[in-house]
């Protein structure tokens, strides 16, 4: 279920932080704008677990079962492949769902 309004997240510039969290019911990803770009894919180590106040611009994905994560990963693999082909071929669309 998508709560509130859908959001458009634009990746590729290193200006979005991806935060990982969990509780007893679900695992979560939180996407937050960074004040300055950071190297894409670089893990930030040494951060202690902390509670975070959600900002209006944050986007949270919550997963209550591993199959939902698998479905998202499969869709991400498909779109990753499309980035490797010519722009003309990449204009195709497909639907993935959990």
Secondary structure, DSSP 8 states (H G I E B T S, - for coil): ---SS------SSS-EEEEEEE-SS-EEEEEEE-SS---TT----S---------TT-EEEEESSHHHHHHHHHHHHHHHHHHTS-HHHHT-------
